[in-house]
Amino acid sequence: MSSDLHKFFLLIVVVSAVFCLIKYTLVYIIYIVIHLINTLPNIALLLKLYM
């Protein structure tokens, strides 16, 4: 009985850890994409200056 309980708690811990990792990874990717979108006009301006 206690072995099943331990497996159950371990499963909950693993699933929640994976969920947190996925959540923070998605937030980080979205942050990078927004940052890239914000820097694109600056890159275009630099290209115009050097062309």
Phi, psi and omega per residue, in radians:
M1 nan -0.849 -3.102
S2 -1.190 -0.506 3.103
S3 -1.135 -0.751 3.098
D4 -1.111 -0.686 3.139
L5 -1.116 -0.743 3.114
H6 -1.099 -0.741 3.110
K7 -1.085 -0.697 -3.137
F8 -1.102 -0.820 3.129
F9 -1.137 -0.665 3.107
L10 -1.095 -0.724 3.108
L11 -1.073 -0.761 3.123
I12 -1.076 -0.778 -3.130
V13 -1.095 -0.791 -3.121
V14 -1.122 -0.794 -3.125
V15 -1.102 -0.751 -3.136
S16 -1.183 -0.631 3.103
A17 -1.138 -0.769 3.115
V18 -1.110 -0.717 3.126
F19 -1.067 -0.766 3.121
C20 -1.103 -0.747 3.121
L21 -1.049 -0.801 -3.131
I22 -1.108 -0.742 -3.113
K23 -1.073 -0.865 -3.106
Y24 -1.198 -0.573 3.083
T25 -1.132 -0.754 3.117
L26 -1.110 -0.741 3.112
V27 -1.063 -0.743 -3.138
Y28 -1.129 -0.749 3.129
I29 -1.117 -0.759 3.122
I30 -1.089 -0.714 3.113
Y31 -1.063 -0.766 3.133
I32 -1.120 -0.743 -3.141
V33 -1.096 -0.776 3.123
I34 -1.094 -0.720 3.122
H35 -1.088 -0.742 3.121
L36 -1.125 -0.725 3.124
I37 -1.101 -0.655 3.128
N38 -1.216 -0.528 -3.100
T39 -1.561 -0.204 -3.127
L40 -1.038 -0.797 3.103
P41 -1.041 -0.653 3.116
N42 -1.124 -0.712 3.116
I43 -1.116 -0.722 3.118
A44 -1.089 -0.710 3.111
L45 -1.109 -0.746 3.126
L46 -1.091 -0.727 3.123
L47 -1.098 -0.705 3.118
K48 -1.114 -0.667 -3.128
L49 -1.147 -0.691 -3.050
Y50 -1.529 -0.232 -3.138
M51 -1.402 nan nan
